[in-house]
Amino acid sequence: MRNFKELGVWQESRVLTKEIYLLTNSLPHDEKFGLISQIRRCVISIPSNIAEGAAKDSQKDFLRYLQISLGSSFELEIHLILCADLELLSKEKMGNHIENIERIQKRISSLIKFVKTQI
């Protein structure tokens, strides 16, 4: 069992989760059960799957959860892009969120590569 709290990518994705929750507060209320719900589900899935995978006994299981986490990060990215396309979020409100997501994606990908060498 690994200590997920020591993983930098988990720590960074936890910060991102808080930032995205705050960002979604600025979306229109009529998106509560649409984009807001989807965005929040995918952002919370990123650190949650890292943590859940870290608790698994095998590297293969850990790898699978990391891949799920990576997929959630890409889903989050497209939801935010769509919010900008639909003019629900301005570039100012989007801030550095896309860059932060891309950095987390790279970190998860690097961790996946490392774990693959351990199988």
Residue frames relative to the residue before (quaternion, step in Angstrom):
aa qw qx qy qz dx dy dz
M 1.0000 0.0000 0.0000 0.0000 0.00 0.00 0.00
R 0.2782 -0.7645 0.5670 0.1291 3.54 -0.99 0.92
N 0.4070 -0.6729 0.5467 0.2874 3.56 -1.19 0.45
F 0.3010 -0.7998 0.4948 0.1578 3.56 -0.13 1.32
K 0.5998 0.5959 -0.3595 0.3948 3.60 1.10 -0.61
E 0.6541 0.5079 -0.3035 0.4713 3.57 1.24 -0.42
L 0.5631 0.6009 -0.3904 0.4116 3.60 1.24 -0.24
G 0.4605 -0.7086 0.4697 0.2553 3.57 -0.69 1.12
V 0.6451 0.5235 -0.3262 0.4511 3.57 1.01 -0.78
W 0.6199 0.5144 -0.3481 0.4796 3.61 1.07 -0.63
Q 0.6487 0.5220 -0.3170 0.4540 3.58 0.92 -0.91
E 0.6767 0.4942 -0.2863 0.4647 3.56 0.92 -0.93
S 0.6747 0.4848 -0.3032 0.4667 3.60 0.96 -0.79
R 0.5872 0.5558 -0.3636 0.4628 3.58 1.16 -0.48
V 0.6390 0.5018 -0.3123 0.4924 3.59 1.01 -0.81
L 0.6357 0.5308 -0.3214 0.4590 3.57 0.97 -0.87
T 0.6187 0.5573 -0.3446 0.4334 3.58 0.96 -0.82
K 0.6653 0.4884 -0.3055 0.4748 3.58 0.88 -0.90
E 0.6587 0.5177 -0.3138 0.4468 3.59 0.90 -0.92
I 0.6837 0.4810 -0.2890 0.4666 3.59 0.93 -0.88
Y 0.6007 0.5378 -0.3631 0.4670 3.60 1.02 -0.66
L 0.6669 0.4848 -0.2999 0.4799 3.58 0.93 -0.86
L 0.6332 0.5363 -0.3251 0.4536 3.58 1.01 -0.79
T 0.6805 0.5004 -0.3035 0.4409 3.60 0.89 -0.85
N 0.5297 0.6174 -0.4143 0.4082 3.59 1.21 -0.29
S 0.6767 0.4940 -0.2948 0.4595 3.60 1.18 -0.48
L 0.5254 0.6255 -0.4191 0.3963 3.60 1.26 -0.08
P 0.6308 -0.5456 0.3816 0.3984 3.60 -1.15 0.52
H 0.5840 -0.6209 0.4051 0.3306 3.55 -1.02 0.87
D 0.6388 0.5422 -0.3434 0.4243 3.61 1.04 -0.64
E 0.6188 0.5110 -0.3477 0.4848 3.61 1.29 0.01
K 0.3200 0.7926 -0.4744 0.2107 3.58 1.32 0.09
F 0.7823 0.2948 -0.1588 0.5252 3.58 0.91 -0.88
G 0.6244 0.5051 -0.3348 0.4929 3.57 1.30 0.16
L 0.8581 0.1079 -0.0377 0.5006 3.53 -0.49 -1.23
I 0.6273 0.5400 -0.3597 0.4306 3.61 0.90 -0.80
S 0.6698 0.4998 -0.2943 0.4637 3.56 0.87 -0.96
Q 0.6662 0.5060 -0.2967 0.4606 3.58 0.91 -0.93
I 0.6608 0.5134 -0.3028 0.4562 3.57 0.89 -0.97
R 0.6897 0.4812 -0.2903 0.4567 3.57 0.85 -0.92
R 0.6348 0.5250 -0.3399 0.4536 3.58 1.00 -0.72
C 0.7054 0.4498 -0.2993 0.4588 3.60 0.84 -0.84
V 0.6601 0.5057 -0.3484 0.4327 3.61 0.89 -0.73
I 0.6754 0.4759 -0.3096 0.4706 3.59 0.98 -0.73
S 0.5804 0.5944 -0.3605 0.4241 3.56 1.22 -0.47
I 0.5864 0.6057 -0.3769 0.3836 3.60 1.08 -0.63
P 0.7595 0.3323 -0.2391 0.5055 3.67 0.54 -0.98
S 0.5992 0.5858 -0.3641 0.4064 3.59 1.09 -0.64
N 0.7018 0.4549 -0.2762 0.4736 3.59 0.90 -0.87
I 0.5816 0.5433 -0.3769 0.4738 3.58 1.12 -0.54
A 0.6776 0.4902 -0.2867 0.4673 3.57 0.90 -0.95
E 0.6713 0.4963 -0.3061 0.4575 3.58 0.86 -0.92
G 0.6624 0.5100 -0.3040 0.4570 3.57 0.96 -0.84
A 0.6227 0.5563 -0.3338 0.4374 3.56 1.07 -0.74
A 0.6614 0.5150 -0.3009 0.4548 3.58 1.15 -0.57
K 0.5537 0.6259 -0.3907 0.3860 3.60 1.22 -0.29
D 0.5650 -0.6466 0.4150 0.3006 3.54 -1.16 0.67
S 0.7856 0.3237 -0.1747 0.4975 3.57 0.96 -0.76
Q 0.5887 -0.5640 0.4545 0.3589 3.52 -1.27 0.52
K 0.6100 0.5683 -0.3441 0.4319 3.56 1.09 -0.74
D 0.6598 0.4847 -0.3021 0.4884 3.59 0.99 -0.81
F 0.6236 0.5343 -0.3325 0.4638 3.57 0.99 -0.84
L 0.6329 0.5439 -0.3123 0.4540 3.56 0.98 -0.90
R 0.6529 0.5240 -0.3156 0.4467 3.58 0.90 -0.92
Y 0.6832 0.4730 -0.2892 0.4753 3.61 0.93 -0.85
L 0.6096 0.5303 -0.3533 0.4715 3.58 1.08 -0.61
Q 0.6442 0.5154 -0.3199 0.4659 3.57 1.02 -0.76
I 0.6191 0.5202 -0.3365 0.4826 3.59 1.05 -0.69
S 0.6400 0.5259 -0.3121 0.4652 3.57 0.97 -0.88
L 0.6446 0.5138 -0.3124 0.4722 3.58 0.96 -0.87
G 0.6434 0.5249 -0.3141 0.4602 3.58 0.94 -0.86
S 0.6454 0.5177 -0.3122 0.4669 3.58 1.00 -0.82
S 0.6393 0.5246 -0.3340 0.4523 3.58 1.03 -0.72
F 0.6531 0.4873 -0.3175 0.4850 3.58 1.03 -0.69
E 0.6123 0.5318 -0.3430 0.4739 3.58 1.07 -0.70
L 0.6338 0.5261 -0.3211 0.4673 3.58 0.98 -0.84
E 0.6465 0.5357 -0.3208 0.4384 3.56 0.90 -0.92
I 0.6990 0.4581 -0.2952 0.4631 3.60 0.80 -0.91
H 0.6065 0.5440 -0.3675 0.4486 3.62 1.02 -0.61
L 0.6731 0.4796 -0.3013 0.4754 3.59 0.95 -0.81
I 0.6107 0.5331 -0.3469 0.4717 3.58 1.06 -0.71
L 0.6558 0.5073 -0.3062 0.4679 3.58 0.97 -0.86
C 0.6106 0.5430 -0.3489 0.4589 3.59 1.04 -0.72
A 0.6545 0.4869 -0.3068 0.4903 3.57 1.01 -0.78
D 0.6412 0.5307 -0.3212 0.4516 3.59 0.96 -0.87
L 0.7198 0.4264 -0.2301 0.4971 3.57 1.03 -0.84
E 0.4065 -0.7450 0.4249 0.3149 3.55 1.41 0.05
L 0.3472 0.7177 -0.5122 0.3194 3.54 1.06 0.87
L 0.7576 0.1746 -0.1073 0.6197 3.56 1.28 -0.50
S 0.3606 -0.7145 0.5580 0.2192 3.54 -0.97 0.88
K 0.6541 -0.4985 0.3890 0.4152 3.55 -1.28 0.30
E 0.6121 0.5511 -0.3495 0.4466 3.58 1.08 -0.68
K 0.6923 0.4643 -0.2824 0.4747 3.58 0.93 -0.88
M 0.6044 0.5546 -0.3552 0.4482 3.55 1.13 -0.66
G 0.1036 -0.8486 0.5115 0.0867 3.55 1.15 -0.68
N 0.7696 -0.3207 0.2762 0.4780 3.51 -0.96 -0.96
H 0.3176 0.7968 -0.4807 0.1819 3.59 1.22 0.20
I 0.6490 0.5030 -0.3294 0.4661 3.61 0.92 -0.82
E 0.6428 0.5140 -0.3223 0.4677 3.59 0.97 -0.82
N 0.6466 0.5138 -0.3171 0.4662 3.59 0.99 -0.81
I 0.6403 0.5146 -0.3207 0.4715 3.56 1.01 -0.82
E 0.6610 0.5054 -0.3100 0.4599 3.58 0.91 -0.88
R 0.6276 0.5225 -0.3367 0.4689 3.59 1.04 -0.72
I 0.6525 0.4995 -0.3101 0.4782 3.59 0.98 -0.84
Q 0.6158 0.5446 -0.3424 0.4549 3.58 1.01 -0.77
K 0.6606 0.4991 -0.3027 0.4721 3.59 0.95 -0.85
R 0.6631 0.5032 -0.3087 0.4602 3.57 0.98 -0.81
I 0.6429 0.4970 -0.3266 0.4826 3.58 0.98 -0.78
S 0.6383 0.5295 -0.3230 0.4559 3.58 0.96 -0.86
S 0.6471 0.5078 -0.3135 0.4744 3.59 0.98 -0.80
L 0.6522 0.4987 -0.3130 0.4775 3.57 0.98 -0.81
I 0.6131 0.5367 -0.3458 0.4654 3.59 1.03 -0.73
K 0.6508 0.5110 -0.3165 0.4638 3.60 0.91 -0.89
F 0.6517 0.5105 -0.3152 0.4640 3.57 0.96 -0.86
V 0.6727 0.4977 -0.3061 0.4540 3.59 0.82 -0.96
K 0.6119 0.5541 -0.3489 0.4436 3.59 1.04 -0.71
T 0.6484 0.5090 -0.3301 0.4599 3.60 1.05 -0.64
Q 0.6623 0.5126 -0.2916 0.4622 3.59 1.24 -0.41
I 0.5897 0.5852 -0.3697 0.4160 3.60 1.25 -0.18
